[in-house]
Amino acid sequence: MRFAACVEVRLRPGIADPEGATIERALPALGFSGVHGIRAGRAFRFEVDAPDEAAARARAQSLAHRLLANPVIEESHLELAPIEGH
Amino acid sequence: MAPRVGVVVFPGTNCEHDVVQAVTWLGGRAELVWHGSGDLGPVDAVVLPGGFAHGDYLRPGAIARFSPVMKAVERFAAAGGPVVGICNGFQVLTEAGLLPGALQKNRHLRFLCTTVGVRVVTSTSVVTGGVAPGTELRIPINHFLGSYVCDRATLARLQAEDRVVLRYVENLNGSVDDIAGIRNAAGNVVGLMPHPERACDPLLGSADGAVLLRSLLEAAASSRAA
């Protein structure tokens, strides 16, 4: 089976995020008000071949933990869905 | 015989020739080591120089950590060999788990390219063995991701074990505890953001970096004798 994975990598709470802070400071000049707590991160999309969903999840989690995120400062969130026809 | 220093080159490394030049001026012998090599050759010390290893894609050091040469660097470090990561090399050492913590975007998102004052905190490292604690040095920094971060327990351990090697006199990048360089528990692995190789001749504005690299060459010579 083939699964579509999306891993969101974001800074752990409490780690300073100068990128998010800079975006937030720019918002009033752009006319946006009432927007708070911006945190910048990134997302990775990929496909995983595995016999079942649990195996696909384990493989994607391992990839997220070993490479995509630096556990010292970042955490990751995985979303996984089977791809129809595979 | 002059101590031999292996200078690791990843695709995107760009400070390797500065390190070779500085080591040569100071009486050492420097050899470039390609990142694809699983063998460092007969070296007495290793430098991971500055630059953008593997384009800094994903995060600085995140992909370099999987280069074949890093297995050899890990073995060399585990055997007590002197290993120094400068700037991008420091980032590689943290990603590889040879040093704790991480390097984050600078405070205020500022790219910093300037000469700063740094204070030597301890003589118990391979780059400060010949330098008295408290000595102030003027050394260039050149980085965007140089703000050192680690959790509280790690910081407490670094402080308690005398593992902070250099502190900024003026902290421009927002590093915790003004940290500019740290060492591992044994003292043979050091990472620092300032570039000592760019401050080894008065013509370059400062020759203060030479004391750090001279200490490294002395550590290299004694590591070979051991």
Interface residues (C-beta under 8 A of the other chain):
Chain A: I15 A16 P18 E19 T22 L67 L68 N70 V72 I73
Chain B: L58 R59 A62 T94 E95 P100 G101 A102 Q104 K105 N106 R107 H108 L109 S147 V149 C150 D151 G174
